[in-house]
């Protein structure tokens, strides 16, 4: 019996592995439109630090869910799920293939699987109490509290992402179940006819690329980009948890030198790449392709295109 689920291509991988360039070439070959799978590229004015694709780099391939929010706005996994599912339908109606490209695993997973979010688990008083605790005792205190109650969620949520840490604690407090338990109880069936492609690379090579990328970001004007946000007094908001921004905030606050901030940014980016790879390998049925140089990009593109075309029977 023919699979009637909507075809969707997913291209994931760690930061700096080369997703952007390959995604453009694949999108052209597949007659696809690209939906960003990055939790921070939704924010306007955060271009350099999030490695946002430029208009020129898109080469005319339509991109969605980029520059749709002010950095002061909040944006949840549930928000992303709803927006992307609508975009998938819109793109399909135009006769194009939807392609999600990015590295925010939980966001992408929420779209592909029949996950419902525990919106009913809501206790504003508890949330306020946790926010006060974060202010008094620090983000690490709350993350340690979560790690004791829900180790799996704690591994998936960065200690500095206080909003998500509090949300996970709030779900446990109100429902008696961890966020991990809620996710495990939900169906693991893919809602789409999804082909999941992952890009990987030798770790030392990837880490060197990350270091070089940070240097290029600084040359491209990352410091003044962050200073504009700092001058707006944007601080306790989701966008400022992004790697590349919080490290330079520490410099502007006078806690570290610029050299120290940049080194911390490189280290945090490398750690993030490691977490991304671990997460994708454990959570989704991905077909991996090695991009370690020297690699013939034309041959690699053909190999991946052939894999996608075979899976989708194009």
N, C-alpha and C positions, 0 to 999 in steps of 0.2 A: 504494500500500500504506500502510495506516495506521501512523503512528509509534507504536510501543509503548513508547518510552522514558518514564520517569516525568517528568511536567511539574514544573518548578521555576522560580520567579521570583527573579531576582537584582536587588536595588536597591543601587547603589553610587554613590560620589561623594566629593568631598573633605570634610574636616571642616567643620562649620558651614553646609553648603549646604541643610540642611532635610530630611534623610533620615528622621529619626525621626517627625515629624508626618505626613508623607506616607505613610510605611509603615503607620501605624495605619489611616489612611483606606482605603488600598488593600487591606490585610488584611481589613478588614470587608467590603468590596465583593466580594472574591475568595474569601471563606470560607477564609482562610489562617491558618497559624501561623508565627510569625517565629523564625528562627534567627539569632543574632548573628554577624555577620561581622567582629567586632572582636577583635583579638588580646589586648587588655587588659581587656575587660569580663568576661572569665572570672574575674577576681580579686575576692575579697570585700574590702570596705573601701576600694575605689578607685572611689568613686561619682562624686564631683564632677569630678575630673580627667579621667575617661574619658567624661564626659557620659552616664552610664548612665541609661537610662530608669527613671522611678519607677513604682511599682505603680499610682498614679493615672493616669499618662500612658499606660499600656498600654490603658486603657479596656476591660479584660477580654480583650484579644487575648493568647493564650498566647505566651510568649517562652522561648527555650531557649539554653543555653550562656552564661548570665549567672550570676555568683556561684557558680561550681562549684569554685574552687581557692583555697587560701591564697596570699597574695602571695609566700611563700617557695618555692612549687612552680614547677617548670619546666613548659613547655608547648610542644611542637613543632608544626610544620606537619603532620607525620604524625599526631600525636595529634588535631589538629583535624579532619583529613580523615576519620579513622575515626569520631569522634564524630558529625560532621555527616551522614555517609552513613547511619549508624544512625538518626539523628533524622529524616532525610528519609523513610526506610522507615516509621518509627513514625507520622509525621504522615499519610502517604499511606494507611496502614491505617485511620486514623480517618476517612477520607473528606475530609480537608482538603488544601489546597494548600500545600506547603512554600515558604517565602519567606526567602531569605537577605538580610540587610540589614547593610551595614557598609562599612568602607573599607580593610580589610587585604587588599590584592590577592592576594598569594601564597597566603594561606589559602583564599580563595574559589576561586582558580584550581585549587588542589590537589584540591578536591572535584569540580569540574566535568569535569576531564580525567583521563585514565587515567595519572596520574603515580604511579610507584612510587619510594620513597625509598631512597637508597643506604645502608641501615642496615649493610650489610656493610663499608662504608668506615669502618673503626673502628681508631684507634690511640691508646689512652689516654696513652702516653708522649709522643707528639707533641702531643696536646691539652694535657697538663700543661706542656710546654715553651712552648707558645704563651701559655698563661695566665700563666706566669712572665714572659714577654716583655711582655705587656700591663701587668702590674703594675710592671715596671721602666721600660719605655719609653713606656707610654701607649697608649690605644685608637687614636689616630691613626696610630701606627707600624704596627700590625697592619693597619689599613684600607688604608694605602698599599701594604703588602705584597700584599694581596689585589687592589688596583687594578692593580698591575703584572702579576699573574698571570691575573686574571679580571675585566677592566674591567666587564663586564655585571653580574656578581654584585655588584661593589662599588657600582655605581650603585643597585642595588635594596636594599642593606643599609646602614642608618645607621651611621656610624663609631662611635657609642657602643654599638651592639648587639654587644658583644664576643663573646657566645656564638655568634651566627650567623656573624660574621666568622671565628671559629676553626673552626666547622663547615665552612664553605666551603673554608678552607685545608686542613682535614683530608681532605676528599673529594678534593681535588687531589693531596695528598701520597700518599694510599693507593691511588687508582685511576688516577692519571696523567691524569685528565680533569677539566675544570672543572665546577662545578655547572651552568653554562650549557649545556655540552655534553651533560651527562646529561639536562637538560630538553629540549633540542632533539632528542635521539634518541628521545624518547618520543612516543607517538601524540598528535596534536592533535585527536582526535575528541571531541566533547562526549558524556559518558556519559548526560546527561539531555536531555529536551526542554526546554531552558533558554531563557527569555526574559530577556535582560540589559538592564536599564534603568539609564542613568546620568544623574545630575543635575549640571548645571553652572551657572555664574553668571559674570557679568562679574567680572574679577579684582579690580579696585579695590573693588567692592561686597563680594565674598567676604572680602577681607582686612580690611575694616572690620567685617564681622560677626564674624570671628575675634577681632579686638581687643576688641570688645564682649563676646564670650562669655567671654574670659579675665577681664575686669573683673567680670562677673557671677559667675564661678566663685570669685573671691577674696571677693566679697560673701557668697557662699553658704557659705563656710567651707573653702575649699581648703587654706589654710595649716594649720589644726589637723588636717585629714585627713592631710596629708603628715607632720605632726609625729608623729602616732601611729605611722606606719610607720618614721619616722626613729628614734623612741625604742625600737622593737623591734630596732634595729641591722640592719635589712634594707638591704643595700647591694649586694653582688655577686650580685644575682639578676635574672632576666629582667624581672620586673615593674617594677623601679626604673629600667629604661631608658625607661619611658614618658614622653612629653612631659607636662609639668605636675608631675612628681615630681622628676626629676633636677635641674631648674632650682632648685627650692625647697630641695633638698638642699644645693646650693652656698651658699644663703643661711644655712641652719642650720649649715653648716660654717664660716661666717664669711668666705667668699671674696668675696661680693658683698653689696650692700645689697638690701633687699627690693624697692625700685624697679627696680634692675638685674635682679634675678631675674625679675620680672614682665615686663619689657621683653624679656628673653631668651626667656621662655616664649611671648610673642606672636610674636616673630621665628621661633622654631623651629616654631610651629604654622603660620605662613604658608608656610614652606619645605616643611613636610610636605604641606600641601594641594597645593602645586605638584607635588611628587613623585607624589602620589596620582593627579592628573589625567594626568600624563605616563605613568605606569605603566598605568593603565586603558586609555588610548587606544592604547597599543602592544601590549597583551597579550591583549585579549579583544574579541569582536565585539559591541560595546555600541551600543544605540540611545540617543542623547543628547537630553535635554530641558532647555531653558534655564529656570532659575528666577529670573533677574534681576528684582528688583522694578522697577516695579509689575507683579505677575503675579496674575491671577485664579486662586486656588488651586483653586476648584471646577471651573473649566474645564480647568485643567492636570491635575487628578486624572482627569477624564472622558477627556481625551485619552490619558493613559497607560493607563488602564483599557481603553479601546477598543483600543489597540495590543496589550496583553497578551491580551485576549480573542480578538482576531483571530489572533494567533500560536498560541495554544493551542486555538483552535476551541471556546471555551467557549459 
